[in-house]
Amino acid sequence: MIDILIAFITLFLIAGASAGYSTLFIRRKDFSGTLNYTICSITLGGGFIAGLTLLFSAIHYINLHFFITVVVIGIALLLRHRSKFRGEKIKKKIGLFLLVIIIFLLVNFFYTFFPPTFYDSMMYHLAIPNYYMLHGGIVPWDNNFNASLPLNGEMIFLFSLLSGTVFTPKLLSLFYGIIIIILLTQWYKESFGGRKYFLPGLLFLTIPQISFLMSSSKTDIIGILFMLMGIRSFFYFREKMMSGNFLVLSGVFWGLAIGTKYIFAFYLVGFFLSLLFLPEFKFRDKHRTVIKISLIVLLCMAPWFMKNIVTIGNPVYPYLSNYFGGSNWDSTQGENFSTIIKRGGGKTVSDYLKFPLDLLTKPYSYGITAVWGFMFLIFLPFSLFHGNRSGGRVLLLTSLFSFMLMLPFAMVPRYFLSSLLLISIPVSLGIERAVEKIRVVRLFITPVVVLIASLNLILLVNLQEKFFHGFSFLSSKYSGEHTGKKLNYLYALPYYGGVEYINEHLSDHDLVAFLGEDRTFYMNKMFLASSFNDKNIILDKLRESGSFTEFRMELELQGITHIYYSPSGLERMGRTSDIYNLDPELREKLESWLHDLTMLYRDNHYFLYKLGQF
């Protein structure tokens, strides 16, 4: 419970510091209300803290002192300008739509009380921050291409982890998700005149995969918030008689979004294309807008490009490796990478047409978390009746163009969630118009929305339990079945038992090489680990060595003292990458040589070997 309390305190400190730093860049008087200013402040300040963390990681000064210093300065700025965050009373009636939102948030909140265990976080979103913390700052992680992707979200997670608790990243994801809902509500009410102003947020939140992401330590929600603020800032720009400050702000938020995940570049292109359909926006202004936002995005991305040039030699690694080169990437890896990542390639037209429908009607058919539910399946047609408002048209067209642009490249359901976010407002507008004009719709709309939300809630709980086992863990813990036994939630992670042993029994001078496992979060000792598509040093030396003695000496020359090995994990990775696909002779050679080492730990799936001194 102490860790959870520290996580809540950390969350409030980060939110306050974020709002404080934003006072250096934006003014309260430019916004129509305190709530709008606060939303923009926290979001912009979060991006600023990500930039600070990147900078100080580069100079190897990330520790608790850095965390405290950044928070204290940010809170001091907030207190200095505290009057800017006052003066607006928010009175909202607790209707059915708001009640549905609260129920979904409470379910998500429940699952934030469990330590992070989701696979992607263990090998990427939290593993990279943990790797940098172990080394005191940014160092090349040659055998994990994820470390060379833009990492704004991971920098925010890294900053939060400096407080000493692993719960804060999950709370941050939930917190930023709540900000998205508030932003949708305010925008819909103020700019579109919506009377059911909780409806867009409800449509978005009740997508099971969205709620799942809000309670897991992944960076998708952070990127979605940055993207939404980029579009909202553009509309501020238009509403404020072409105030240049908001155009710059739009570019900054788009830069932060793409600096979180490259996938948001598709949404930026879709957004630019949608501007062509704004007849009241002169071509000259469109031209200038595209150029200015693009230049600001490139400036925001420049630190990540520079970091990659210094650490790996390719600014956009692992992409364009054929052009920029790189000793850690060859043609075989490139082919395998494009096969796995470019999941939309080689499809037929019918496959593309079926994809959106399948996502809404066939949960899990496109991924283990791909559950979209039924809400948009039922109400999507209403988006065509949004009233032809320019704002609704831009959102609808941005969603459509982005969806179409991504289809040939990456049929990964999670990447398309932002499209649903963008059309939540046009769909809501269409529903409200139908309610005004069609009596039957007026009578049944609220019960239907609540009923479908209830079905999506069942899907959400099922999805959460599939990965986090929250209710089953608590029922087991308090049933008395395990009285007197050590019960740790993290034992649900197959690799955690061995990692716990390593953390407790190995010294800080040891170096553990992973084989057959790419999840490394919770490691407190130095390690070498490879992603599914990167070369593994153990397998490289296995293929090169002619004898066991040579094999062991080669590993020791790399400073490796231990090997943490999972046979089943190696088989799993071999099914997705030729790098890990061993023929029977090589597999027998590996098992034989590992058998000659000293085994320190074993369980059902993992072995820890000590190399020893030759």
N, C-alpha and C positions, 0 to 999 in steps of 0.2 A: 504493500500500500504506500510505502514511503516513495518508491519510484514513481508511482502514478501521481502522487501529490507534487513531486518535483516536476513531473512532466506538465501538469496544469500550470504551475508557476512559470515554467519556462515558456509555455505557449503565450501566456499573458504578457510576459516580458518581451518576447519577440514581436507580438502584435503592437505593443506600445512603442517599442523602439522603431519599428517600421513606420508607424504613423509620425513619429518624431523626425526621422530623417527626411520624410517627404516634404516637411515644411521648408526645406532648403530649395525645393524645386517648384512647388505649386502653391497657389494662393487660394484662400477660402472664398474670396469675393468672386472668383471666376465660376463658382459652382452654384447651382440653384438651391442647394440645401446642405445642411451639415452632414446628413447621411451619405449623400453622393460624394462629398469631399472626403469623408472618412473611408469609404470603400476604395476610392482612388488612392488615398494616402497609404493605407495598409498594403495594397497591392504593389504600388510603386516602391514603397519602402522595403517590401520583401525582396524585390528585384535588386535594390541597392545593397541590401545585406548579402545577397548571393554574390554580387560583384566584389564586395569587400572580402568575403570569404575566399573567393578565387584569388584575389590579389595577395592576401596574407598567406594563403596556401602556397603560392608561387615562391614567396620568400621564406617559407618554412617557419611561420610563426602562427600556428593554430594550436591553441591550448585553452585552458579555462580562463587564463588572464585575458586572452583576446576576446573570449565570449563576454566576460564581465565588462571589459572596456567598451565594447561596441554597444552593449545593452545600456550601460550607464549614460553614455553620451546620447544615445537615442532617446532614452527616457527624459534626460535633462532638456533636450530640444522639445519634447512633447509638453513638458511642464511649462516651459517658457512660452509656448504658443497654445496653451490649453484652452484659451477662450475661443479659438477657432473651431473647437470640437464641441461647443455648447450651442444652445439656443434653438434646438428643434425637438419638440415633443412628438413622439410617435405613438399614435393611437390606432391600433388595429383590432377589429372585431374578430374574435375567435370563431370563424366559420368552419364548415366541413372541410374545405380545401386546405386551410391552414392546419386543421387538426390532422389531416392525412400527412402533411409535410412533417409535422412534429413526431408522429408515430414512426415514420421512416427514419428520421434523424435519431430517435431514441434507440431503434434497432441497431443503426450504425454505431451509435455511441457505445452500446454494450460491447461490440466487438473491438473497440479501441482499447479495452481493458486487458487485452491479451497481447503478449509480446509479438513482434513481427515474425511471421514464419513463411510468408508467401514466396514462392520459388524465385520469381524475378527480382524481388527485393534482396533475397539472400545472395544472389550472384551478380547483382547489378546496382540497383538503386540505393541500397544501404552498404553493400559490399565495397563499392568504390570509395565512399566517404570513410569507411572503416580502414581501408587500405591506406588512404592518405593520412589518417590520424595515427596509424601505427608508425608511419615514416616521418611524421612531423610536418607533412606538407606534400605538395604534388611531386611525384616521381613517376618515371615511365612505367607503365604496366604493359610491357610489350606483348604479352600473351593473353590479353583481354581487350578485344577491339572496343567493347563498351566504354572503356576508360577514355577513349579518344572521341567519343560523341559529345555534343554540347551538353553541359551538366548543370544548368541553372537550378533545376529542382534538387539535384543531388547536393549542390552547395548549400541550399537552405536546410536540407536534412543534415549535412555535415555540421553546420553551425548549431543546430538544435542538439545534436549528439554530444557536443562539447560540454553540455550541462551534466552529462553522466548518466542519463536514462535513455532507454531504447523506445520508450512509449511516445515521445514527442513527435516523431515523424508521422505516426498514425493520427495523432490529434491535429497536426497541421493540415493533413489531407482533409480531414473532416471540417476543420475551420475554414479552409479555402473553399470547400464545397458550399458551406453555409453562406459565404460571401457571394458566390455565384447566384444562389437563390435570391438573396436580398437585392443584388444588382438587377437580375431579371425582373423582380417585382417593381422596383423603383422605375426602371426604364419603361416597362410596359404601362405603368400608371401615368407617368409624367409625359412621355413623348407620344404614346399611342392612344391615350385616353381610355385604357382598359378599365372596366369596372370590376371584373373578376381578376384582380391583379395578382393573386397567388397562383393562377392557373399555369402560366409558363414555367414557374419554378416547380410546380407539382408534376407537370408533364416530364420535365427533365429528371427530377429526383427519383421518380418511380420507375425509371429504367433500372432493372436489377443490377446490371453491370456497372452503372454509374454509382449506385449506392455502395456496391462492393468496393470500387476503387476509392471511395471516400473514406472507407475504414481500413484500407490497406496502405502500406507505405510505398506507394508508387507515385510517380510524378505527373501522371496524366491530368489530374485535377488542377495542379498548379499551372500547367501549360494551357489548359482550357480557360482558366481565369485570365491569364495574360492575354490570350487571343480575344476573349470577349471584351476586355478593357480596351484593346486596340481598336475594335470596331466601335465601341461606345465613345471613345475619345474622338473618333472621326465624326460621329454625329454631334458631339459637343462642338467640334470645329465648325460644322455647318450651322448649328443652332446659334453660335456666338458670332455670327457674321464673319466667318472665315478667320477667326483668331488663330494666328500662327502657332501659339503655344500649344493648343490642343492637337494640331497636326504633328508637331514634334512629339507630343505625348503618345499619339497613336503609333508613330514609328517606333518609339521606345518600347511600348508594350508588345508590338509585333516582333521586335528584336528579341525581347525576353521570352516570348512564346517559342520562336524558332530556336533560341538558345536553350530551350528546355527539351524540345524534340524537333528534329528536322521535318517531321510530318506536317508541322504547321505551315511550312512553306507552301504546301498545296493550297491551304486555306487562304494564304495571302494572295496567291495567284487568282484563286476563285473570287476573292474580294475585289481585286483590281478589275477583273472581267465584268463583275456586276456593276461597277461604276459606269461602264459604257451604256448601261440601260437607265441612267438617270438623265432624262431630257432637260431638267432644270439646272443641271450642273454642266457648265460650258466645257467644251472639249479642251480648251486651253487650261482650264482649272484642273480637269482630270489628268491631263498630261503632267502638270506640275506636281499634283498630289502623288502620283505614282512614282515620279522621280525622287521627290523628297523623302517619302516613306521608305523607298528602297535604299537610299543612301544611309538613312538613319539605322535601318536594319543591319546593313553591312558594318556600320560602326559598332553596333552592339554585339555583332558576331565576331568582330576582330580579335578580342582577347582569346576566344576559343581557337580561332585559326592560328594565332601566334603560339599558343600553348602547344598545339599539335605539331607545328613546325619545329619547335624546340625539342619536344620529347620524342617525336616519331618521324618527322621529316615530310609529312603530308598534311596540309591544312584541313582537309576534309576526310581524313582516314576513317574507315577503310575504303571509302568511295574514291574513285578515280586513281586507284593505286597503279594501274597500268600507265598512267600519265606521269604521276609524281614519283612513282617508285616506292621502295621500302623493303628492307631486308626481312621484315616479319610477315610479308604477304606475298603469296605466289599465285599463279594462275589457277591452281587446283582449289585453293582457298576462295579465290574470287568467284569461281564457278559455283562452288558449294554455297557460298554466301548469297549469291544472287538467286539461287534455286530456293533457298529457305526464306529469304526476305521478300523477293519479288513473287509473292504468292498469286498475284493477279495475272501473270504472264501465261501465254499459251492457252487462254480460255476461249470458248466460243461465245457468240453474241447471246445465246440463250443462257449460258452460265452467268453472264453479267446481269441479265434481266432477272434471273431467279435469285441472285444474291441478296438484294434487300428483302425480298419476301421470305426467303429461308431464314434470315436473321431474326425475323419477327415471329416466325411460326415453328422453327425447329431449334430449340435451345441446345447449345453445346455442339451443333453440327459443324461450326466453323472455329471451335476453340473451347477450351475447358472453362472459360469464364464468359463465353459469348451468349449471354441471356439478356435479350432486349425486352421481353414481355409483350403485352398486347395493346398497350395504350396508343402508341403511334400507329399501329396496324389499323385501329378503328378510326382514329381522328385525323390521320394524315390528309385525307381528301379535303378537309376543311381549310387547309392552307391555301387552296386555290381561290378562296372567297375572303381573302384578308382585306379587301377594300381598295386595292391598287395604290396603297400609300407608298411613298418612295422608300421610307425606312423598311417597311415590311418586304418590299420588292427586293431591296439590296440583301436583306437577310436570306430570303428565299433563294435568290439567284446565287449568292455566295455558297449556300449549302449545296445547291444542285451542281454548280460548276466544280466545287471541291470534290464532291462525291464522284463525279464522272472522271475527274483528273486522276484520282487515286485508284480507281478500279483496275486499270491495267498494270499497276505497280504493286499494290499491297492489299490483297483482300483479307485484311486483318480487322475483324469487327471493331476492336477498340479504337482504331484510327478514325472510324466513321462516326463516333459518338458526338463529336463537335458539330457534325451536320445536323443531328437531332436537336442539339442545343440551339442552333441558329434558327431552325424552323419552329421552335416552340412558341415564339411570339406570333408569327403568321398563322399558325394553327389556332392559337388562342383567339386572335382577331376573327378568324373565320368562324369559330364556335360562337363567339359573342354575336356576330351578325346573324348567324342561323337562329340563335335564341330570340333575337329581336323580331325576326320575320316569320319563323315557323313555330307554331304553338306546340306541336308534338315534341320538337327538340327542347323547347323551354321546359316542358314537363318532365322529361326523362334525362336531361343532360347530367344533372348532379348525381342522381342514383347510379347512372351508368359509369361516370368517372370514378365514384367511390367503389363500385363493384370491381372494376378493372384494376384499380389501385390495390384492392384487397388481394386479387389474384397475383399481382406482381409482388406484393409483400410476401406471399407464400414462396414464390420463386426466389426472392431475395434471401429469405431465411435458409432455404435449401442450399443456395449457392454459398452463403457464408459458412454454413455448417460443413459443407463439402470440403472446405479448405481450412477453417479455423476451429471447428469442433468445440465451440464455446459452451453450448448447453450440455453436450455429452461429457465434456471435461468436468464441469461443475457438478453434474449429477453423479459422476463417478467419484469425485472428490468427497462429496458430502454423504455418500451412501453408506460409508463405513467399510466398504469393501477393501480399501487400501489402508486401513488403520495400522499405524506403526511402520508403514513403508514410505520411502522417499518418493514423493509425487511431484514431478516438475512438468509444467505444460510444455516446455521446450523439448521434452523427450519425444514429442510427436514428430520432430524433425529427425529423419533417419540418421543424419550425419552428426547430430549434436552430441551424442554420448562420447564419441571419439574426440570431438573438439573440446569437450569439457575435460577429458583426461589430459589432452595436450596442454590446455591452459593451466591445469593444476600441477602437472608433473615435469614439464619441459622448462628449460631455462630460457632467458631472454636472448641468449646467444645461439640458440638452435634455429634451424631453418627447415620447415616442413614443406615437402613437395607433394601436391595433390595429384592423384591419378584416378579417373573415373568419377570425379566430383568437382563441380564448378561453383558450388555454394560455399562461401567463406565467411559470411557475416557471423559474428560471435567469436571469431578467432582473435585472441589477444597476443599471440606469438607470431613471429615472422613466418611468412609462407610464400610459396610459389604456386600459382594455380592458373589454369588456362580455360578460356571459354570453349564452347562447343566447336568453334570454327578456327581456333588458333592452335599453333603447334605446341605440343607438350614436351618438355625437356626430357622427361623420363623415357617417353617413347622414342624421341630422337636418339638418345644414347643407346637405347635397346637395339635399335636398327643398325646403329653404327658399330657397336661393340662386338668383338669376336669371342669374348670370354666374360665370365662373371666378374673376375678380378678387374678387367678393363672397365666394365660397366660401373662397378662400384667406385673405382678411382675417378672416372669421368664425372660422376655425380658429386663426389666429395670436392673435386676441383671447383665446382660451382657453388660450394659452401653448403650444400644440402646435407643435413644430418639425419633426417627422418623421411619416410614415405607414408602418406596416408592414402590407402588404396581401397576402392570399392569395385569388386569384379562385376557386380550387376550394373553399377553405374557406367563402367567402361563399355559394357554391352549396349546399354541404352544410348550412350553418346556415339557409339559405332554405327547405330542405325540412322543417325542424322548426319554423320560426317565421316568421310573416308579416312581422315587423319586418325581416327580412333578405331577404325575397322581393321582388326588384326586377323590375319589368316591363322589357321590352326597351329602351324609350326611356330609362328612368332608368339602366339598366345601361350603355348606350352613353354617356350623359352622364358617368357616373362614370369610365369608361375613358378618355374623351377628356380630361377635366380632369386625371386623374392623369398622363396622357401628357405634359401641359404642365409637370409638375414635374420637378425634377432627380432622376434615379434614381442612388442610391449603391450599391445591391446588388441582385442578382437570382440566383435559382436556378430549378429546375424548377417550383416552386410559389409562391415568395414574392418580393416586391419591397419595397425600402425606398426611399421618396421623401423628399426634403428640401423643405420649404415655401419656405425662403428668406425674404428681406425684400421686402415690397412697395414 
